[in-house]
Amino acid sequence: MGDVVIIVKVMPESPEVDLEGLKVAIKEKYPGTQDMQIEPIGFGLSSLKVAIVIPDGDGGAAEEAEKILASIKGVESAEIVSLTLT
């Protein structure tokens, strides 16, 4: 089997949250993180699009990654927006 790439949209609690610091916290909490991009939303608020690679067939890993990201300080919510095989 191959790998699965999960794209998770991470919303900060407020526009004052340091997104660069949040990137570091995400990397520390979830080492499988491959890429992160800041996506402006409006009115000074931005989200992070986080790409995570997990092994295919690892049941429940996508939801677990979502829960881990949502538990990080400064994160309001984390939502899986895409899953794809590599």
PDB file with one MODEL, atoms N, CA, C and O in Angstrom:
MODEL        1
ATOM      1  N   MET A   1       0.829  -1.182   0.000  1.00  0.00           N
ATOM      2  CA  MET A   1       0.000   0.000   0.000  1.00  0.00           C
ATOM      3  C   MET A   1       0.875   1.248   0.000  1.00  0.00           C
ATOM      4  O   MET A   1       2.046   1.204   0.376  1.00  0.00           O
ATOM      5  N   GLY A   2       0.284   2.359  -0.429  1.00  0.00           N
ATOM      6  CA  GLY A   2       1.008   3.618  -0.482  1.00  0.00           C
ATOM      7  C   GLY A   2       0.740   4.471   0.736  1.00  0.00           C
ATOM      8  O   GLY A   2       0.474   3.974   1.830  1.00  0.00           O
ATOM      9  N   ASP A   3       0.815   5.753   0.514  1.00  0.00           N
ATOM     10  CA  ASP A   3       0.558   6.714   1.580  1.00  0.00           C
ATOM     11  C   ASP A   3      -0.659   7.552   1.224  1.00  0.00           C
ATOM     12  O   ASP A   3      -1.082   7.603   0.069  1.00  0.00           O
ATOM     13  N   VAL A   4      -1.207   8.199   2.226  1.00  0.00           N
ATOM     14  CA  VAL A   4      -2.335   9.101   2.060  1.00  0.00           C
ATOM     15  C   VAL A   4      -1.888  10.491   2.497  1.00  0.00           C
ATOM     16  O   VAL A   4      -1.264  10.650   3.546  1.00  0.00           O
ATOM     17  N   VAL A   5      -2.214  11.498   1.683  1.00  0.00           N
ATOM     18  CA  VAL A   5      -1.954  12.886   2.058  1.00  0.00           C
ATOM     19  C   VAL A   5      -3.277  13.488   2.522  1.00  0.00           C
ATOM     20  O   VAL A   5      -4.277  13.465   1.805  1.00  0.00           O
ATOM     21  N   ILE A   6      -3.255  14.019   3.724  1.00  0.00           N
ATOM     22  CA  ILE A   6      -4.426  14.673   4.312  1.00  0.00           C
ATOM     23  C   ILE A   6      -4.160  16.175   4.315  1.00  0.00           C
ATOM     24  O   ILE A   6      -3.106  16.621   4.768  1.00  0.00           O
ATOM     25  N   ILE A   7      -5.105  16.947   3.814  1.00  0.00           N
ATOM     26  CA  ILE A   7      -5.015  18.404   3.909  1.00  0.00           C
ATOM     27  C   ILE A   7      -6.007  18.843   4.982  1.00  0.00           C
ATOM     28  O   ILE A   7      -7.203  18.563   4.899  1.00  0.00           O
ATOM     29  N   VAL A   8      -5.485  19.536   5.987  1.00  0.00           N
ATOM     30  CA  VAL A   8      -6.309  19.985   7.115  1.00  0.00           C
ATOM     31  C   VAL A   8      -6.275  21.509   7.163  1.00  0.00           C
ATOM     32  O   VAL A   8      -5.207  22.120   7.116  1.00  0.00           O
ATOM     33  N   LYS A   9      -7.457  22.113   7.258  1.00  0.00           N
ATOM     34  CA  LYS A   9      -7.557  23.566   7.419  1.00  0.00           C
ATOM     35  C   LYS A   9      -7.582  23.859   8.911  1.00  0.00           C
ATOM     36  O   LYS A   9      -8.488  23.431   9.626  1.00  0.00           O
ATOM     37  N   VAL A  10      -6.579  24.590   9.369  1.00  0.00           N
ATOM     38  CA  VAL A  10      -6.445  24.929  10.785  1.00  0.00           C
ATOM     39  C   VAL A  10      -6.787  26.408  10.960  1.00  0.00           C
ATOM     40  O   VAL A  10      -6.143  27.283  10.382  1.00  0.00           O
ATOM     41  N   MET A  11      -7.811  26.665  11.769  1.00  0.00           N
ATOM     42  CA  MET A  11      -8.230  28.036  12.049  1.00  0.00           C
ATOM     43  C   MET A  11      -7.691  28.472  13.407  1.00  0.00           C
ATOM     44  O   MET A  11      -7.907  27.790  14.409  1.00  0.00           O
ATOM     45  N   PRO A  12      -6.987  29.611  13.446  1.00  0.00           N
ATOM     46  CA  PRO A  12      -6.512  30.126  14.737  1.00  0.00           C
ATOM     47  C   PRO A  12      -7.668  30.722  15.539  1.00  0.00           C
ATOM     48  O   PRO A  12      -8.727  31.034  14.995  1.00  0.00           O
ATOM     49  N   GLU A  13      -7.439  30.870  16.840  1.00  0.00           N
ATOM     50  CA  GLU A  13      -8.472  31.426  17.723  1.00  0.00           C
ATOM     51  C   GLU A  13      -8.804  32.877  17.395  1.00  0.00           C
ATOM     52  O   GLU A  13      -9.942  33.312  17.574  1.00  0.00           O
ATOM     53  N   SER A  14      -7.808  33.629  16.912  1.00  0.00           N
ATOM     54  CA  SER A  14      -8.023  35.038  16.594  1.00  0.00           C
ATOM     55  C   SER A  14      -6.945  35.502  15.617  1.00  0.00           C
ATOM     56  O   SER A  14      -5.963  34.794  15.397  1.00  0.00           O
ATOM     57  N   PRO A  15      -7.124  36.692  15.028  1.00  0.00           N
ATOM     58  CA  PRO A  15      -6.093  37.224  14.128  1.00  0.00           C
ATOM     59  C   PRO A  15      -4.769  37.513  14.842  1.00  0.00           C
ATOM     60  O   PRO A  15      -3.733  37.642  14.190  1.00  0.00           O
ATOM     61  N   GLU A  16      -4.797  37.613  16.173  1.00  0.00           N
ATOM     62  CA  GLU A  16      -3.586  37.911  16.936  1.00  0.00           C
ATOM     63  C   GLU A  16      -2.681  36.697  17.120  1.00  0.00           C
ATOM     64  O   GLU A  16      -1.537  36.853  17.546  1.00  0.00           O
ATOM     65  N   VAL A  17      -3.157  35.500  16.814  1.00  0.00           N
ATOM     66  CA  VAL A  17      -2.345  34.289  16.971  1.00  0.00           C
ATOM     67  C   VAL A  17      -1.181  34.335  15.983  1.00  0.00           C
ATOM     68  O   VAL A  17      -1.377  34.578  14.793  1.00  0.00           O
ATOM     69  N   ASP A  18       0.033  34.099  16.486  1.00  0.00           N
ATOM     70  CA  ASP A  18       1.242  34.086  15.659  1.00  0.00           C
ATOM     71  C   ASP A  18       1.259  32.804  14.821  1.00  0.00           C
ATOM     72  O   ASP A  18       1.481  31.715  15.351  1.00  0.00           O
ATOM     73  N   LEU A  19       1.024  32.939  13.517  1.00  0.00           N
ATOM     74  CA  LEU A  19       0.938  31.762  12.654  1.00  0.00           C
ATOM     75  C   LEU A  19       2.279  31.059  12.489  1.00  0.00           C
ATOM     76  O   LEU A  19       2.319  29.839  12.323  1.00  0.00           O
ATOM     77  N   GLU A  20       3.373  31.805  12.531  1.00  0.00           N
ATOM     78  CA  GLU A  20       4.693  31.163  12.442  1.00  0.00           C
ATOM     79  C   GLU A  20       4.950  30.323  13.696  1.00  0.00           C
ATOM     80  O   GLU A  20       5.497  29.224  13.612  1.00  0.00           O
ATOM     81  N   GLY A  21       4.553  30.846  14.849  1.00  0.00           N
ATOM     82  CA  GLY A  21       4.667  30.079  16.089  1.00  0.00           C
ATOM     83  C   GLY A  21       3.747  28.868  16.080  1.00  0.00           C
ATOM     84  O   GLY A  21       4.091  27.808  16.603  1.00  0.00           O
ATOM     85  N   LEU A  22       2.579  29.038  15.482  1.00  0.00           N
ATOM     86  CA  LEU A  22       1.633  27.931  15.360  1.00  0.00           C
ATOM     87  C   LEU A  22       2.197  26.834  14.459  1.00  0.00           C
ATOM     88  O   LEU A  22       2.002  25.648  14.723  1.00  0.00           O
ATOM     89  N   LYS A  23       2.894  27.230  13.400  1.00  0.00           N
ATOM     90  CA  LYS A  23       3.546  26.249  12.517  1.00  0.00           C
ATOM     91  C   LYS A  23       4.550  25.399  13.298  1.00  0.00           C
ATOM     92  O   LYS A  23       4.604  24.180  13.136  1.00  0.00           O
ATOM     93  N   VAL A  24       5.338  26.054  14.142  1.00  0.00           N
ATOM     94  CA  VAL A  24       6.334  25.342  14.952  1.00  0.00           C
ATOM     95  C   VAL A  24       5.636  24.370  15.901  1.00  0.00           C
ATOM     96  O   VAL A  24       6.060  23.224  16.046  1.00  0.00           O
ATOM     97  N   ALA A  25       4.564  24.832  16.545  1.00  0.00           N
ATOM     98  CA  ALA A  25       3.827  23.976  17.481  1.00  0.00           C
ATOM     99  C   ALA A  25       3.222  22.769  16.767  1.00  0.00           C
ATOM    100  O   ALA A  25       3.206  21.667  17.316  1.00  0.00           O
ATOM    101  N   ILE A  26       2.730  22.969  15.560  1.00  0.00           N
ATOM    102  CA  ILE A  26       2.150  21.864  14.788  1.00  0.00           C
ATOM    103  C   ILE A  26       3.224  20.843  14.447  1.00  0.00           C
ATOM    104  O   ILE A  26       3.001  19.641  14.591  1.00  0.00           O
ATOM    105  N   LYS A  27       4.397  21.308  13.993  1.00  0.00           N
ATOM    106  CA  LYS A  27       5.504  20.397  13.660  1.00  0.00           C
ATOM    107  C   LYS A  27       5.933  19.587  14.880  1.00  0.00           C
ATOM    108  O   LYS A  27       6.228  18.398  14.765  1.00  0.00           O
ATOM    109  N   GLU A  28       5.967  20.233  16.054  1.00  0.00           N
ATOM    110  CA  GLU A  28       6.361  19.537  17.283  1.00  0.00           C
ATOM    111  C   GLU A  28       5.316  18.506  17.699  1.00  0.00           C
ATOM    112  O   GLU A  28       5.663  17.399  18.112  1.00  0.00           O
ATOM    113  N   LYS A  29       4.052  18.864  17.592  1.00  0.00           N
ATOM    114  CA  LYS A  29       2.969  17.991  18.048  1.00  0.00           C
ATOM    115  C   LYS A  29       2.677  16.862  17.057  1.00  0.00           C
ATOM    116  O   LYS A  29       2.302  15.760  17.458  1.00  0.00           O
ATOM    117  N   TYR A  30       2.854  17.145  15.747  1.00  0.00           N
ATOM    118  CA  TYR A  30       2.560  16.135  14.727  1.00  0.00           C
ATOM    119  C   TYR A  30       3.714  16.077  13.732  1.00  0.00           C
ATOM    120  O   TYR A  30       3.701  16.787  12.726  1.00  0.00           O
ATOM    121  N   PRO A  31       4.714  15.233  14.005  1.00  0.00           N
ATOM    122  CA  PRO A  31       5.918  15.167  13.167  1.00  0.00           C
ATOM    123  C   PRO A  31       5.671  14.730  11.721  1.00  0.00           C
ATOM    124  O   PRO A  31       6.534  14.949  10.872  1.00  0.00           O
ATOM    125  N   GLY A  32       4.526  14.123  11.415  1.00  0.00           N
ATOM    126  CA  GLY A  32       4.228  13.697  10.047  1.00  0.00           C
ATOM    127  C   GLY A  32       3.845  14.838   9.121  1.00  0.00           C
ATOM    128  O   GLY A  32       3.513  14.611   7.958  1.00  0.00           O
ATOM    129  N   THR A  33       3.889  16.069   9.632  1.00  0.00           N
ATOM    130  CA  THR A  33       3.525  17.232   8.834  1.00  0.00           C
ATOM    131  C   THR A  33       4.555  17.461   7.730  1.00  0.00           C
ATOM    132  O   THR A  33       5.755  17.530   7.995  1.00  0.00           O
ATOM    133  N   GLN A  34       4.076  17.579   6.491  1.00  0.00           N
ATOM    134  CA  GLN A  34       4.965  17.758   5.345  1.00  0.00           C
ATOM    135  C   GLN A  34       5.046  19.200   4.870  1.00  0.00           C
ATOM    136  O   GLN A  34       6.125  19.665   4.502  1.00  0.00           O
ATOM    137  N   ASP A  35       3.933  19.912   4.870  1.00  0.00           N
ATOM    138  CA  ASP A  35       3.909  21.261   4.313  1.00  0.00           C
ATOM    139  C   ASP A  35       2.826  22.070   5.020  1.00  0.00           C
ATOM    140  O   ASP A  35       1.810  21.526   5.453  1.00  0.00           O
ATOM    141  N   MET A  36       3.059  23.379   5.130  1.00  0.00           N
ATOM    142  CA  MET A  36       2.065  24.278   5.704  1.00  0.00           C
ATOM    143  C   MET A  36       2.067  25.573   4.919  1.00  0.00           C
ATOM    144  O   MET A  36       3.123  26.128   4.616  1.00  0.00           O
ATOM    145  N   GLN A  37       0.872  26.051   4.591  1.00  0.00           N
ATOM    146  CA  GLN A  37       0.738  27.305   3.864  1.00  0.00           C
ATOM    147  C   GLN A  37      -0.279  28.194   4.567  1.00  0.00           C
ATOM    148  O   GLN A  37      -1.317  27.731   5.040  1.00  0.00           O
ATOM    149  N   ILE A  38       0.044  29.481   4.623  1.00  0.00           N
ATOM    150  CA  ILE A  38      -0.880  30.458   5.195  1.00  0.00           C
ATOM    151  C   ILE A  38      -1.843  30.883   4.093  1.00  0.00           C
ATOM    152  O   ILE A  38      -1.433  31.216   2.981  1.00  0.00           O
ATOM    153  N   GLU A  39      -3.138  30.865   4.427  1.00  0.00           N
ATOM    154  CA  GLU A  39      -4.180  31.226   3.466  1.00  0.00           C
ATOM    155  C   GLU A  39      -5.005  32.377   4.040  1.00  0.00           C
ATOM    156  O   GLU A  39      -5.768  32.173   4.985  1.00  0.00           O
ATOM    157  N   PRO A  40      -4.864  33.592   3.481  1.00  0.00           N
ATOM    158  CA  PRO A  40      -5.654  34.727   3.980  1.00  0.00           C
ATOM    159  C   PRO A  40      -7.152  34.492   3.775  1.00  0.00           C
ATOM    160  O   PRO A  40      -7.577  33.974   2.743  1.00  0.00           O
ATOM    161  N   ILE A  41      -7.943  34.884   4.783  1.00  0.00           N
ATOM    162  CA  ILE A  41      -9.396  34.727   4.702  1.00  0.00           C
ATOM    163  C   ILE A  41     -10.057  36.093   4.541  1.00  0.00           C
ATOM    164  O   ILE A  41     -10.903  36.277   3.666  1.00  0.00           O
ATOM    165  N   GLY A  42      -9.678  37.037   5.373  1.00  0.00           N
ATOM    166  CA  GLY A  42     -10.241  38.382   5.315  1.00  0.00           C
ATOM    167  C   GLY A  42     -10.241  39.019   6.689  1.00  0.00           C
ATOM    168  O   GLY A  42     -10.201  38.329   7.708  1.00  0.00           O
ATOM    169  N   PHE A  43     -10.288  40.347   6.706  1.00  0.00           N
ATOM    170  CA  PHE A  43     -10.322  41.115   7.952  1.00  0.00           C
ATOM    171  C   PHE A  43      -9.161  40.766   8.874  1.00  0.00           C
ATOM    172  O   PHE A  43      -9.311  40.765  10.095  1.00  0.00           O
ATOM    173  N   GLY A  44      -8.002  40.469   8.289  1.00  0.00           N
ATOM    174  CA  GLY A  44      -6.806  40.172   9.070  1.00  0.00           C
ATOM    175  C   GLY A  44      -6.697  38.736   9.541  1.00  0.00           C
ATOM    176  O   GLY A  44      -5.697  38.366  10.155  1.00  0.00           O
ATOM    177  N   LEU A  45      -7.699  37.923   9.270  1.00  0.00           N
ATOM    178  CA  LEU A  45      -7.681  36.525   9.700  1.00  0.00           C
ATOM    179  C   LEU A  45      -7.138  35.638   8.585  1.00  0.00           C
ATOM    180  O   LEU A  45      -7.493  35.794   7.417  1.00  0.00           O
ATOM    181  N   SER A  46      -6.279  34.713   8.967  1.00  0.00           N
ATOM    182  CA  SER A  46      -5.722  33.739   8.027  1.00  0.00           C
ATOM    183  C   SER A  46      -5.847  32.350   8.636  1.00  0.00           C
ATOM    184  O   SER A  46      -5.931  32.193   9.854  1.00  0.00           O
ATOM    185  N   SER A  47      -5.859  31.352   7.771  1.00  0.00           N
ATOM    186  CA  SER A  47      -5.855  29.964   8.229  1.00  0.00           C
ATOM    187  C   SER A  47      -4.563  29.318   7.763  1.00  0.00           C
ATOM    188  O   SER A  47      -3.823  29.888   6.961  1.00  0.00           O
ATOM    189  N   LEU A  48      -4.303  28.134   8.269  1.00  0.00           N
ATOM    190  CA  LEU A  48      -3.167  27.338   7.805  1.00  0.00           C
ATOM    191  C   LEU A  48      -3.706  26.113   7.091  1.00  0.00           C
ATOM    192  O   LEU A  48      -4.605  25.442   7.598  1.00  0.00           O
ATOM    193  N   LYS A  49      -3.168  25.819   5.923  1.00  0.00           N
ATOM    194  CA  LYS A  49      -3.454  24.557   5.245  1.00  0.00           C
ATOM    195  C   LYS A  49      -2.269  23.656   5.554  1.00  0.00           C
ATOM    196  O   LYS A  49      -1.133  23.971   5.202  1.00  0.00           O
ATOM    197  N   VAL A  50      -2.534  22.542   6.208  1.00  0.00           N
ATOM    198  CA  VAL A  50      -1.489  21.639   6.680  1.00  0.00           C
ATOM    199  C   VAL A  50      -1.593  20.323   5.916  1.00  0.00           C
ATOM    200  O   VAL A  50      -2.659  19.710   5.866  1.00  0.00           O
ATOM    201  N   ALA A  51      -0.477  19.891   5.319  1.00  0.00           N
ATOM    202  CA  ALA A  51      -0.424  18.611   4.611  1.00  0.00           C
ATOM    203  C   ALA A  51       0.287  17.592   5.491  1.00  0.00           C
ATOM    204  O   ALA A  51       1.411  17.813   5.943  1.00  0.00           O
ATOM    205  N   ILE A  52      -0.390  16.471   5.722  1.00  0.00           N
ATOM    206  CA  ILE A  52       0.142  15.405   6.568  1.00  0.00           C
ATOM    207  C   ILE A  52       0.131  14.112   5.766  1.00  0.00           C
ATOM    208  O   ILE A  52      -0.856  13.801   5.099  1.00  0.00           O
ATOM    209  N   VAL A  53       1.226  13.357   5.828  1.00  0.00           N
ATOM    210  CA  VAL A  53       1.310  12.070   5.142  1.00  0.00           C
ATOM    211  C   VAL A  53       1.199  10.952   6.176  1.00  0.00           C
ATOM    212  O   VAL A  53       1.939  10.920   7.160  1.00  0.00           O
ATOM    213  N   ILE A  54       0.261  10.039   5.933  1.00  0.00           N
ATOM    214  CA  ILE A  54       0.087   8.875   6.801  1.00  0.00           C
ATOM    215  C   ILE A  54       0.070   7.622   5.933  1.00  0.00           C
ATOM    216  O   ILE A  54      -0.232   7.707   4.743  1.00  0.00           O
ATOM    217  N   PRO A  55       0.386   6.466   6.503  1.00  0.00           N
ATOM    218  CA  PRO A  55       0.321   5.225   5.730  1.00  0.00           C
ATOM    219  C   PRO A  55      -1.123   4.877   5.365  1.00  0.00           C
ATOM    220  O   PRO A  55      -2.033   5.038   6.178  1.00  0.00           O
ATOM    221  N   ASP A  56      -1.323   4.400   4.133  1.00  0.00           N
ATOM    222  CA  ASP A  56      -2.641   3.949   3.700  1.00  0.00           C
ATOM    223  C   ASP A  56      -3.044   2.732   4.530  1.00  0.00           C
ATOM    224  O   ASP A  56      -2.209   1.877   4.826  1.00  0.00           O
ATOM    225  N   GLY A  57      -4.285   2.653   4.896  1.00  0.00           N
ATOM    226  CA  GLY A  57      -4.766   1.519   5.676  1.00  0.00           C
ATOM    227  C   GLY A  57      -4.622   1.700   7.174  1.00  0.00           C
ATOM    228  O   GLY A  57      -4.989   0.813   7.945  1.00  0.00           O
ATOM    229  N   ASP A  58      -4.091   2.844   7.597  1.00  0.00           N
ATOM    230  CA  ASP A  58      -3.939   3.143   9.025  1.00  0.00           C
ATOM    231  C   ASP A  58      -5.270   3.712   9.523  1.00  0.00           C
ATOM    232  O   ASP A  58      -5.408   4.924   9.691  1.00  0.00           O
ATOM    233  N   GLY A  59      -6.237   2.842   9.757  1.00  0.00           N
ATOM    234  CA  GLY A  59      -7.601   3.234  10.101  1.00  0.00           C
ATOM    235  C   GLY A  59      -7.689   4.243  11.232  1.00  0.00           C
ATOM    236  O   GLY A  59      -7.111   4.044  12.301  1.00  0.00           O
ATOM    237  N   GLY A  60      -8.407   5.313  10.992  1.00  0.00           N
ATOM    238  CA  GLY A  60      -8.624   6.328  12.011  1.00  0.00           C
ATOM    239  C   GLY A  60      -7.519   7.355  12.151  1.00  0.00           C
ATOM    240  O   GLY A  60      -7.640   8.279  12.955  1.00  0.00           O
ATOM    241  N   ALA A  61      -6.438   7.218  11.384  1.00  0.00           N
ATOM    242  CA  ALA A  61      -5.307   8.143  11.519  1.00  0.00           C
ATOM    243  C   ALA A  61      -5.669   9.555  11.072  1.00  0.00           C
ATOM    244  O   ALA A  61      -5.166  10.526  11.637  1.00  0.00           O
ATOM    245  N   ALA A  62      -6.529   9.685  10.071  1.00  0.00           N
ATOM    246  CA  ALA A  62      -6.917  11.011   9.590  1.00  0.00           C
ATOM    247  C   ALA A  62      -7.676  11.767  10.677  1.00  0.00           C
ATOM    248  O   ALA A  62      -7.400  12.937  10.941  1.00  0.00           O
ATOM    249  N   GLU A  63      -8.623  11.095  11.296  1.00  0.00           N
ATOM    250  CA  GLU A  63      -9.400  11.730  12.361  1.00  0.00           C
ATOM    251  C   GLU A  63      -8.524  12.030  13.573  1.00  0.00           C
ATOM    252  O   GLU A  63      -8.702  13.048  14.241  1.00  0.00           O
ATOM    253  N   GLU A  64      -7.581  11.140  13.851  1.00  0.00           N
ATOM    254  CA  GLU A  64      -6.654  11.356  14.969  1.00  0.00           C
ATOM    255  C   GLU A  64      -5.788  12.590  14.718  1.00  0.00           C
ATOM    256  O   GLU A  64      -5.557  13.382  15.632  1.00  0.00           O
ATOM    257  N   ALA A  65      -5.310  12.758  13.486  1.00  0.00           N
ATOM    258  CA  ALA A  65      -4.510  13.937  13.133  1.00  0.00           C
ATOM    259  C   ALA A  65      -5.330  15.202  13.324  1.00  0.00           C
ATOM    260  O   ALA A  65      -4.830  16.202  13.840  1.00  0.00           O
ATOM    261  N   GLU A  66      -6.584  15.157  12.910  1.00  0.00           N
ATOM    262  CA  GLU A  66      -7.484  16.298  13.066  1.00  0.00           C
ATOM    263  C   GLU A  66      -7.638  16.657  14.547  1.00  0.00           C
ATOM    264  O   GLU A  66      -7.596  17.835  14.903  1.00  0.00           O
ATOM    265  N   LYS A  67      -7.816  15.659  15.408  1.00  0.00           N
ATOM    266  CA  LYS A  67      -7.958  15.890  16.847  1.00  0.00           C
ATOM    267  C   LYS A  67      -6.678  16.459  17.453  1.00  0.00           C
ATOM    268  O   LYS A  67      -6.728  17.363  18.287  1.00  0.00           O
ATOM    269  N   ILE A  68      -5.534  15.926  17.031  1.00  0.00           N
ATOM    270  CA  ILE A  68      -4.251  16.413  17.548  1.00  0.00           C
ATOM    271  C   ILE A  68      -4.063  17.881  17.195  1.00  0.00           C
ATOM    272  O   ILE A  68      -3.683  18.683  18.048  1.00  0.00           O
ATOM    273  N   LEU A  69      -4.330  18.238  15.936  1.00  0.00           N
ATOM    274  CA  LEU A  69      -4.165  19.630  15.511  1.00  0.00           C
ATOM    275  C   LEU A  69      -5.136  20.548  16.252  1.00  0.00           C
ATOM    276  O   LEU A  69      -4.765  21.659  16.629  1.00  0.00           O
ATOM    277  N   ALA A  70      -6.366  20.101  16.462  1.00  0.00           N
ATOM    278  CA  ALA A  70      -7.361  20.923  17.154  1.00  0.00           C
ATOM    279  C   ALA A  70      -7.010  21.139  18.624  1.00  0.00           C
ATOM    280  O   ALA A  70      -7.487  22.092  19.239  1.00  0.00           O
ATOM    281  N   SER A  71      -6.180  20.263  19.193  1.00  0.00           N
ATOM    282  CA  SER A  71      -5.830  20.371  20.613  1.00  0.00           C
ATOM    283  C   SER A  71      -4.676  21.334  20.885  1.00  0.00           C
ATOM    284  O   SER A  71      -4.362  21.605  22.044  1.00  0.00           O
ATOM    285  N   ILE A  72      -4.046  21.851  19.843  1.00  0.00           N
ATOM    286  CA  ILE A  72      -2.901  22.748  20.012  1.00  0.00           C
ATOM    287  C   ILE A  72      -3.379  24.123  20.484  1.00  0.00           C
ATOM    288  O   ILE A  72      -4.387  24.644  20.007  1.00  0.00           O
ATOM    289  N   LYS A  73      -2.639  24.691  21.424  1.00  0.00           N
ATOM    290  CA  LYS A  73      -2.982  26.015  21.956  1.00  0.00           C
ATOM    291  C   LYS A  73      -2.966  27.040  20.821  1.00  0.00           C
ATOM    292  O   LYS A  73      -2.028  27.087  20.026  1.00  0.00           O
ATOM    293  N   GLY A  74      -4.009  27.852  20.759  1.00  0.00           N
ATOM    294  CA  GLY A  74      -4.121  28.874  19.726  1.00  0.00           C
ATOM    295  C   GLY A  74      -4.947  28.429  18.529  1.00  0.00           C
ATOM    296  O   GLY A  74      -5.222  29.226  17.631  1.00  0.00           O
ATOM    297  N   VAL A  75      -5.349  27.149  18.511  1.00  0.00           N
ATOM    298  CA  VAL A  75      -6.150  26.626  17.401  1.00  0.00           C
ATOM    299  C   VAL A  75      -7.620  26.617  17.806  1.00  0.00           C
ATOM    300  O   VAL A  75      -7.989  26.037  18.828  1.00  0.00           O
ATOM    301  N   GLU A  76      -8.444  27.258  17.002  1.00  0.00           N
ATOM    302  CA  GLU A  76      -9.896  27.257  17.216  1.00  0.00           C
ATOM    303  C   GLU A  76     -10.513  25.962  16.698  1.00  0.00           C
ATOM    304  O   GLU A  76     -11.340  25.343  17.368  1.00  0.00           O
ATOM    305  N   SER A  77     -10.093  25.556  15.477  1.00  0.00           N
ATOM    306  CA  SER A  77     -10.641  24.330  14.892  1.00  0.00           C
ATOM    307  C   SER A  77      -9.681  23.774  13.849  1.00  0.00           C
ATOM    308  O   SER A  77      -8.818  24.481  13.328  1.00  0.00           O
ATOM    309  N   ALA A  78      -9.855  22.496  13.563  1.00  0.00           N
ATOM    310  CA  ALA A  78      -9.100  21.817  12.508  1.00  0.00           C
ATOM    311  C   ALA A  78     -10.085  20.943  11.754  1.00  0.00           C
ATOM    312  O   ALA A  78     -10.838  20.179  12.358  1.00  0.00           O
ATOM    313  N   GLU A  79     -10.079  21.057  10.422  1.00  0.00           N
ATOM    314  CA  GLU A  79     -11.049  20.340   9.603  1.00  0.00           C
ATOM    315  C   GLU A  79     -10.351  19.719   8.399  1.00  0.00           C
ATOM    316  O   GLU A  79      -9.631  20.403   7.671  1.00  0.00           O
ATOM    317  N   ILE A  80     -10.565  18.428   8.193  1.00  0.00           N
ATOM    318  CA  ILE A  80     -10.013  17.759   7.015  1.00  0.00           C
ATOM    319  C   ILE A  80     -10.761  18.275   5.793  1.00  0.00           C
ATOM    320  O   ILE A  80     -11.988  18.203   5.731  1.00  0.00           O
ATOM    321  N   VAL A  81     -10.015  18.797   4.819  1.00  0.00           N
ATOM    322  CA  VAL A  81     -10.645  19.308   3.602  1.00  0.00           C
ATOM    323  C   VAL A  81     -10.347  18.439   2.388  1.00  0.00           C
ATOM    324  O   VAL A  81     -11.015  18.558   1.361  1.00  0.00           O
ATOM    325  N   SER A  82      -9.339  17.557   2.499  1.00  0.00           N
ATOM    326  CA  SER A  82      -8.985  16.726   1.355  1.00  0.00           C
ATOM    327  C   SER A  82      -8.187  15.512   1.799  1.00  0.00           C
ATOM    328  O   SER A  82      -7.392  15.578   2.736  1.00  0.00           O
ATOM    329  N   LEU A  83      -8.416  14.397   1.104  1.00  0.00           N
ATOM    330  CA  LEU A  83      -7.639  13.168   1.279  1.00  0.00           C
ATOM    331  C   LEU A  83      -7.279  12.669  -0.111  1.00  0.00           C
ATOM    332  O   LEU A  83      -8.132  12.648  -0.999  1.00  0.00           O
ATOM    333  N   THR A  84      -6.034  12.268  -0.313  1.00  0.00           N
ATOM    334  CA  THR A  84      -5.642  11.729  -1.608  1.00  0.00           C
ATOM    335  C   THR A  84      -4.525  10.708  -1.441  1.00  0.00           C
ATOM    336  O   THR A  84      -3.703  10.824  -0.532  1.00  0.00           O
ATOM    337  N   LEU A  85      -4.497   9.725  -2.304  1.00  0.00           N
ATOM    338  CA  LEU A  85      -3.423   8.733  -2.297  1.00  0.00           C
ATOM    339  C   LEU A  85      -2.202   9.292  -3.004  1.00  0.00           C
ATOM    340  O   LEU A  85      -2.327  10.085  -3.937  1.00  0.00           O
ATOM    341  N   THR A  86      -1.014   8.876  -2.558  1.00  0.00           N
ATOM    342  CA  THR A  86       0.211   9.293  -3.250  1.00  0.00           C
ATOM    343  C   THR A  86       0.795   8.122  -4.001  1.00  0.00           C
ATOM    344  O   THR A  86       1.831   8.261  -4.652  1.00  0.00           O
TER     345      THR A  86
ENDMDL
END
